[in-house]
């Protein structure tokens, strides 16, 4: 190391970690900043969100999902070590212990600045048979490769998806597209617990209509295996058995923060790392963290939450890289915007659900409307439903959910901007949105929902 050169160590080679490393490199050259990055898998800077579409055959992969390869990072002056896992943080000694997963060799690497971007891991309950062959979590490209290889050599065509969140419904669509008979088991009253149950019911009906069997209030208790140790059926608490040639876990993710916990770094209620606005780990001047391993401020609820999305992770990385490189940037928080789809049905949400608003003590009204995504007379107009929550006294928008045909989901961005700006539903009604029959009715469905919410606020009074 040259005299005066700082050492940056990055733990995690996907969105947040490599965005941070790349931004820091833009601001400081190799003579000023030496960057070493460790990644457990084979791939870096990839779109995990694209895995269901690779599995479903809509995109080629995994190369199509990679934004920047390890070789490209190395060519930019980053010492990137794949298939290497950091197994210990020594904060007092300002060093990390890494293990080469191919050779098993371990060694220490010192740092002046540390970035923790360890991501999240699929929730994997401790159940009999959960480790059987044919049971897959889907979080990384390595996971995707294992699932693809299994699907290609599996003779049977029955798939069971456990969980009906974003990953669950997207994987159900992917498996249906590959010709599998798909059953989705979920514990909730309706699929998509990120929506209110009335909106989740629309998703349930649509999935059943597409040929995807959805079973509500189904708590999985065991995965049965055959003589060779491969999954053959999923068992629920009700004693029902659902035959399976492949099982995909779509139970959500949790922060991968065992390293941070062992080192005594501050964690929130969900187990995610706690940072300040510049993404520095609280109480640690030279340690930053971002991506799926952190908690972020919910701007609507005013509390910290764990929300694992690639959009956030890339922004975190830019903020971290600026700080490491001597610049300045902040990440103020999120409103919880997310979109998904299952076949032709688009699903979107932003802000608070009813139970979220109740949990933080907000009084609210709701408004739900049905409309079409284009002018009703336009060919192939599709139905869409919009639900809004507004604060009872002020009319401040609290949340919006949309379920409908093509062209529905991205309308949620209107509500996301309104939430960020603290707008009322009355103000939303006056927004000057684009109109032409191929794109919207004269009154856009979001405006219609806002108008109905205004009426509900006025009727509720104080």
HUDA-V300156 format. One record per run of one state. SS is the DSSP state (@ for helix, = for strand, . for the rest). FROM is the first residue (numbers start at 1). TO is the last residue. If there is no record, write none. Layout:
SS|FROM|TO ; SS|FROM|TO
//
This chain:
.|1|5 ; =|6|11 ; .|12|14 ; @|15|27 ; .|28|32 ; =|33|39 ; .|40|45 ; =|46|46 ; .|47|47 ; @|48|55 ; .|56|62 ; @|63|65 ; =|66|66 ; .|67|69 ; @|70|75 ; .|76|77 ; =|78|82 ; .|83|83 ; =|84|90 ; .|91|94 ; =|95|100 ; .|101|105 ; =|106|110 ; .|111|112 ; =|113|116 ; .|117|119 ; =|120|122 ; .|123|127 ; =|128|128 ; .|129|132 ; =|133|133 ; .|134|134 ; =|135|137 ; .|138|140 ; @|141|153 ; .|154|157 ; =|158|162 ; .|163|165 ; @|166|177 ; .|178|180 ; =|181|185 ; .|186|196 ; @|197|209 ; .|210|212 ; =|213|215 ; .|216|219 ; =|220|225 ; .|226|229 ; =|230|236 ; .|237|240 ; =|241|243 ; .|244|245 ; =|246|249 ; .|250|252 ; =|253|255 ; .|256|257 ; @|258|263 ; .|264|266 ; =|267|267 ; .|268|272 ; =|273|273 ; .|274|274 ; =|275|275 ; .|276|279 ; =|280|281 ; .|282|286 ; =|287|289 ; .|290|293 ; =|294|294 ; .|295|295 ; =|296|298 ; .|299|302 ; =|303|305 ; .|306|309 ; @|310|324 ; .|325|333 ; =|334|334 ; .|335|337 ; =|338|342 ; .|343|344 ; =|345|351 ; .|352|353 ; @|354|359 ; .|360|363 ; =|364|372 ; .|373|382 ; =|383|391 ; .|392|395 ; =|396|404 ; .|405|408 ; @|409|421 ; .|422|423 ; =|424|424 ; @|425|429 ; .|430|444 ; @|445|460 ; .|461|462
//
